[in-house]
């Protein structure tokens, strides 16, 4: 008796192939990918900070 695969979504290989196709289409449209150095934040500090509270809200 054959056993069923427990994987319900696309395989890793399918995801990689899909991503590769998406990147090729992106580059073919004339857009460019910018590599950001390690340690550089994507947060724009000129817009101020975002106050994000993690965990349960404090009772007032």
VMD Tcl script that builds the backbone (N, CA, C; Angstrom):
set m [mol new atoms 180]
animate dup $m
set s [atomselect $m all]
$s set {name element resname resid chain x y z} {
  {N N UNK 1 A 0.837 -1.172 0.000}
  {CA C UNK 1 A 0.000 0.000 0.000}
  {C C UNK 1 A 0.887 1.240 0.000}
  {N N UNK 2 A 0.572 2.178 -0.861}
  {CA C UNK 2 A 1.328 3.421 -0.936}
  {C C UNK 2 A 0.885 4.368 0.170}
  {N N UNK 3 A 1.849 5.108 0.683}
  {CA C UNK 3 A 1.509 6.088 1.720}
  {C C UNK 3 A 1.306 7.448 1.081}
  {N N UNK 4 A 0.404 8.219 1.649}
  {CA C UNK 4 A 0.142 9.556 1.135}
  {C C UNK 4 A 1.192 10.522 1.653}
  {N N UNK 5 A 1.532 11.473 0.824}
  {CA C UNK 5 A 2.445 12.521 1.237}
  {C C UNK 5 A 1.713 13.468 2.173}
  {N N UNK 6 A 2.367 13.907 3.217}
  {CA C UNK 6 A 1.752 14.817 4.176}
  {C C UNK 6 A 1.847 16.268 3.716}
  {N N UNK 7 A 2.607 16.507 2.659}
  {CA C UNK 7 A 2.780 17.870 2.161}
  {C C UNK 7 A 1.527 18.285 1.393}
  {N N UNK 8 A 0.956 19.422 1.750}
  {CA C UNK 8 A -0.282 19.856 1.119}
  {C C UNK 8 A -0.076 21.011 0.141}
  {N N UNK 9 A 1.070 21.652 0.168}
  {CA C UNK 9 A 1.323 22.800 -0.698}
  {C C UNK 9 A 2.382 22.476 -1.736}
  {N N UNK 10 A 2.865 23.515 -2.393}
  {CA C UNK 10 A 3.905 23.303 -3.401}
  {C C UNK 10 A 5.219 22.843 -2.761}
  {N N UNK 11 A 5.988 22.109 -3.536}
  {CA C UNK 11 A 7.276 21.620 -3.038}
  {C C UNK 11 A 8.290 22.761 -3.042}
  {N N UNK 12 A 9.393 22.551 -2.359}
  {CA C UNK 12 A 10.463 23.550 -2.316}
  {C C UNK 12 A 10.964 23.839 -3.729}
  {N N UNK 13 A 11.083 22.802 -4.516}
  {CA C UNK 13 A 11.556 22.969 -5.898}
  {C C UNK 13 A 10.580 23.838 -6.697}
  {N N UNK 14 A 9.276 23.589 -6.526}
  {CA C UNK 14 A 8.263 24.383 -7.241}
  {C C UNK 14 A 8.309 25.847 -6.800}
  {N N UNK 15 A 8.489 26.077 -5.502}
  {CA C UNK 15 A 8.587 27.446 -5.005}
  {C C UNK 15 A 9.810 28.156 -5.576}
  {N N UNK 16 A 10.925 27.462 -5.630}
  {CA C UNK 16 A 12.151 28.061 -6.187}
  {C C UNK 16 A 11.983 28.380 -7.666}
  {N N UNK 17 A 11.371 27.471 -8.404}
  {CA C UNK 17 A 11.153 27.700 -9.836}
  {C C UNK 17 A 10.210 28.885 -10.052}
  {N N UNK 18 A 9.171 28.976 -9.234}
  {CA C UNK 18 A 8.229 30.082 -9.336}
  {C C UNK 18 A 8.915 31.409 -9.024}
  {N N UNK 19 A 9.739 31.431 -7.983}
  {CA C UNK 19 A 10.463 32.637 -7.624}
  {C C UNK 19 A 11.424 33.039 -8.733}
  {N N UNK 20 A 12.102 32.073 -9.308}
  {CA C UNK 20 A 13.042 32.356 -10.401}
  {C C UNK 20 A 12.304 32.968 -11.597}
  {N N UNK 21 A 11.142 32.438 -11.919}
  {CA C UNK 21 A 10.341 32.980 -13.022}
  {C C UNK 21 A 9.901 34.416 -12.717}
  {N N UNK 22 A 9.492 34.650 -11.477}
  {CA C UNK 22 A 9.066 35.993 -11.071}
  {C C UNK 22 A 10.214 36.990 -11.171}
  {N N UNK 23 A 11.403 36.590 -10.722}
  {CA C UNK 23 A 12.567 37.473 -10.775}
  {C C UNK 23 A 12.938 37.769 -12.225}
  {N N UNK 24 A 12.909 36.750 -13.085}
  {CA C UNK 24 A 13.220 36.968 -14.502}
  {C C UNK 24 A 12.237 37.944 -15.138}
  {N N UNK 25 A 10.946 37.796 -14.826}
  {CA C UNK 25 A 9.928 38.699 -15.368}
  {C C UNK 25 A 10.141 40.121 -14.844}
  {N N UNK 26 A 10.495 40.259 -13.573}
  {CA C UNK 26 A 10.754 41.563 -12.966}
  {C C UNK 26 A 11.911 42.249 -13.670}
  {N N UNK 27 A 13.009 41.521 -13.855}
  {CA C UNK 27 A 14.184 42.093 -14.519}
  {C C UNK 27 A 13.916 42.380 -15.993}
  {N N UNK 28 A 13.151 41.517 -16.655}
  {CA C UNK 28 A 12.831 41.716 -18.068}
  {C C UNK 28 A 11.976 42.964 -18.281}
  {N N UNK 29 A 11.238 43.369 -17.257}
  {CA C UNK 29 A 10.397 44.558 -17.377}
  {C C UNK 29 A 11.210 45.847 -17.232}
  {N N UNK 30 A 12.517 45.697 -17.015}
  {CA C UNK 30 A 13.386 46.869 -16.930}
  {C C UNK 30 A 13.673 47.327 -15.512}
  {N N UNK 31 A 13.092 46.668 -14.549}
  {CA C UNK 31 A 13.319 47.050 -13.157}
  {C C UNK 31 A 14.623 46.439 -12.666}
  {N N UNK 32 A 15.148 46.993 -11.584}
  {CA C UNK 32 A 16.420 46.523 -11.043}
  {C C UNK 32 A 16.248 46.101 -9.590}
  {N N UNK 33 A 17.111 45.200 -9.166}
  {CA C UNK 33 A 17.145 44.742 -7.786}
  {C C UNK 33 A 18.319 45.439 -7.115}
  {N N UNK 34 A 18.051 46.077 -5.982}
  {CA C UNK 34 A 19.098 46.760 -5.233}
  {C C UNK 34 A 19.482 45.915 -4.035}
  {N N UNK 35 A 20.762 45.608 -3.929}
  {CA C UNK 35 A 21.231 44.820 -2.792}
  {C C UNK 35 A 21.563 45.782 -1.658}
  {N N UNK 36 A 20.987 45.522 -0.498}
  {CA C UNK 36 A 21.199 46.349 0.681}
  {C C UNK 36 A 22.248 45.673 1.565}
  {N N UNK 37 A 23.255 46.422 2.005}
  {CA C UNK 37 A 24.290 45.819 2.849}
  {C C UNK 37 A 23.720 45.303 4.172}
  {N N UNK 38 A 24.376 44.296 4.720}
  {CA C UNK 38 A 23.975 43.755 6.020}
  {C C UNK 38 A 24.031 44.855 7.071}
  {N N UNK 39 A 23.059 44.866 7.959}
  {CA C UNK 39 A 23.040 45.830 9.051}
  {C C UNK 39 A 22.318 47.120 8.746}
  {N N UNK 40 A 21.951 47.338 7.494}
  {CA C UNK 40 A 21.245 48.557 7.125}
  {C C UNK 40 A 19.758 48.323 7.313}
  {N N UNK 41 A 19.097 49.270 7.952}
  {CA C UNK 41 A 17.670 49.144 8.230}
  {C C UNK 41 A 16.857 49.657 7.049}
  {N N UNK 42 A 15.706 49.047 6.843}
  {CA C UNK 42 A 14.785 49.506 5.813}
  {C C UNK 42 A 13.824 50.555 6.337}
  {N N UNK 43 A 13.949 50.927 7.611}
  {CA C UNK 43 A 13.066 51.905 8.218}
  {C C UNK 43 A 13.569 53.303 7.890}
  {N N UNK 44 A 12.677 54.138 7.411}
  {CA C UNK 44 A 13.022 55.516 7.082}
  {C C UNK 44 A 12.946 56.339 8.364}
  {N N UNK 45 A 14.088 56.711 8.920}
  {CA C UNK 45 A 14.112 57.419 10.200}
  {C C UNK 45 A 13.589 58.844 10.085}
  {N N UNK 46 A 13.479 59.383 8.877}
  {CA C UNK 46 A 12.970 60.746 8.726}
  {C C UNK 46 A 11.469 60.822 8.991}
  {N N UNK 47 A 10.795 59.674 9.012}
  {CA C UNK 47 A 9.358 59.640 9.270}
  {C C UNK 47 A 9.064 59.433 10.749}
  {N N UNK 48 A 10.080 59.357 11.565}
  {CA C UNK 48 A 9.876 59.140 12.989}
  {C C UNK 48 A 9.812 57.661 13.307}
  {N N UNK 49 A 9.616 57.372 14.578}
  {CA C UNK 49 A 9.562 55.978 15.001}
  {C C UNK 49 A 8.129 55.496 15.041}
  {N N UNK 50 A 7.976 54.222 14.935}
  {CA C UNK 50 A 6.658 53.606 15.054}
  {C C UNK 50 A 6.623 52.922 16.401}
  {N N UNK 51 A 5.665 53.290 17.190}
  {CA C UNK 51 A 5.530 52.688 18.513}
  {C C UNK 51 A 4.706 51.423 18.407}
  {N N UNK 52 A 5.384 50.311 18.486}
  {CA C UNK 52 A 4.722 49.017 18.393}
  {C C UNK 52 A 4.865 48.335 19.741}
  {N N UNK 53 A 3.735 48.001 20.354}
  {CA C UNK 53 A 3.763 47.303 21.627}
  {C C UNK 53 A 3.490 45.828 21.384}
  {N N UNK 54 A 4.429 45.006 21.794}
  {CA C UNK 54 A 4.270 43.571 21.659}
  {C C UNK 54 A 3.757 43.006 22.968}
  {N N UNK 55 A 2.918 42.026 22.893}
  {CA C UNK 55 A 2.375 41.431 24.097}
  {C C UNK 55 A 1.000 41.985 24.398}
  {N N UNK 56 A 0.543 41.762 25.601}
  {CA C UNK 56 A -0.790 42.184 25.995}
  {C C UNK 56 A -0.825 43.686 26.265}
  {N N UNK 57 A -1.945 44.301 25.933}
  {CA C UNK 57 A -2.111 45.730 26.172}
  {C C UNK 57 A -2.217 45.985 27.672}
  {N N UNK 58 A -1.666 47.096 28.089}
  {CA C UNK 58 A -1.743 47.454 29.508}
  {C C UNK 58 A -3.113 48.025 29.831}
  {N N UNK 59 A -3.634 47.669 30.995}
  {CA C UNK 59 A -4.928 48.204 31.429}
  {C C UNK 59 A -4.727 49.595 31.991}
  {N N UNK 60 A -5.644 50.470 31.718}
  {CA C UNK 60 A -5.543 51.847 32.208}
  {C C UNK 60 A -6.549 52.109 33.269}
}
mol reanalyze $m
mol bondsrecalc $m
mol representation Tube
mol addrep $m
